[in-house]
Amino acid sequence: MSQEFVISVAGNSVWTVLLVAGPLLVIALVLGLLVSIFQATTQIQEQTLAFIPKIVGVLLALIIFGPWMLGQLTNFTYQLYSNLYRFIG
């Protein structure tokens, strides 16, 4: 197992994590920004107001993007297991 192979596996791992978590994080970020703009314009400073839209938005995004995310993770796991012989030796 060479350094290049380890770096390649680590790079693919990081890329897969970013790719899978990206849509949920972007949706949570956008909803948080919209709620904070709403709070700033209406001067409602309720701390719990930001959580409910984020939770609902991330849940809906998980329902929508869930099969794609599972496919990405399954594909990555399949690639890891198919290259398992390269880890030993």
C-alpha positions in Angstrom: 0.0 0.0 0.0 1.7 3.2 -1.2 1.4 6.7 0.0 -0.4 7.7 -3.2 -3.0 5.1 -2.7 -3.7 6.2 0.9 -3.9 9.8 -0.2 -6.3 8.8 -3.0 -8.5 6.9 -0.6 -8.5 9.8 1.9 -9.3 12.3 -0.9 -12.2 10.2 -2.1 -13.5 9.9 1.4 -13.4 13.6 2.0 -15.0 14.3 -1.4 -17.8 11.8 -0.7 -18.5 13.3 2.7 -18.7 16.8 1.2 -20.9 15.6 -1.6 -23.3 13.8 0.7 -23.5 16.4 3.4 -23.4 19.4 1.0 -27.1 19.6 0.1 -28.3 19.4 3.7 -25.8 22.0 4.9 -26.6 24.4 2.1 -30.3 24.1 2.8 -29.7 24.7 6.6 -27.5 27.7 5.8 -30.0 29.3 3.5 -32.9 28.7 5.9 -30.9 30.1 8.7 -30.0 33.2 6.7 -33.7 33.7 5.7 -34.8 33.4 9.3 -32.1 35.7 10.6 -33.1 38.3 8.0 -36.8 37.9 9.0 -35.8 38.3 12.7 -33.7 41.4 11.9 -36.5 43.1 9.9 -39.3 42.3 12.4 -37.1 42.7 15.5 -38.3 39.4 16.9 -35.3 38.0 18.8 -36.7 34.6 19.7 -33.8 32.1 20.0 -36.0 29.0 19.2 -37.5 30.5 16.0 -34.4 29.5 13.9 -34.6 25.9 14.8 -38.0 24.8 13.5 -37.5 25.9 9.9 -34.1 24.4 9.8 -35.3 21.1 11.2 -38.2 20.9 8.8 -36.1 22.0 5.8 -33.3 19.5 6.6 -35.9 16.7 7.1 -37.5 17.5 3.7 -34.1 17.6 2.1 -33.3 14.3 3.6 -36.5 12.8 2.2 -35.7 14.3 -1.3 -32.0 13.7 -1.4 -31.9 10.6 0.8 -31.9 8.0 -2.1 -29.2 9.9 -3.9 -27.1 10.2 -0.7 -27.5 6.5 0.0 -26.4 5.7 -3.6 -23.3 7.8 -3.2 -22.4 6.1 0.0 -23.1 2.7 -1.4 -21.0 3.4 -4.4 -18.1 4.6 -2.3 -18.3 1.5 0.0 -18.4 -0.7 -3.1 -15.3 0.9 -4.4 -13.6 0.5 -1.1 -14.5 -3.2 -0.9 -13.6 -3.9 -4.5 -10.1 -2.4 -3.8 -9.7 -4.3 -0.5 -6.9 -6.5 -2.0 -4.8 -3.4 -2.4 -4.9 -2.7 1.3 -3.3 -6.0 2.2 0.2 -6.0 0.8 
